[in-house]
Amino acid sequence: MPKLVDLKHNSASFYTFVQDSVQLAQNNDAPIIFGAYADQQIKALAAGGLNYKQAYPKEGVIAWVDTWAVTSGAKGDSYDLALKWINFVISKKIAAELTEKSGYANSVTSTDTIPAGTKIFWMQPDEDPTKRTDLWNQVKATP
């Protein structure tokens, strides 16, 4: 049996969306929540009347970067509009506003969210998405 299946029993529940974690915390004794949504999640928990803080394990934290892409088929006005959209979203003012509203960090403005010196593990693409899905289905199906 994969280690992840064994570790499932260490968790009271799993959630998919930020609001799911708020409901889980409001309806259950959940002293610790794995905060995959970071600042966004802390804001949502606070809005739900809950007092959670972020902790940074000495082993390090997981991080990822989302990206924008323009397909090779984009031509003419479509291409120009795509570039204008990307430039708009990554402008300093808009990037800061998106971070303020969403709680997600961005790649343009600086942040003091993660303490200096924290080890960061950058997520990598799945080597085998089907294998990952099969494992996750096995975890969910295990009582």
Secondary structure, 3 states (H helix, E strand, C coil): CCHHHHHHHHCCCCCCCHHHHHHHHHHCCCCCCCCCCHHHHHHHHHHCCCCCCCCCCCCCEEECCCCCCCCCCCCHHHHHHHHHHHHHHCCHHHHHHHHHHHCCCCCCCCCCCCCCCCCEEECCCCCCHHHHHHHHHHHHHCC
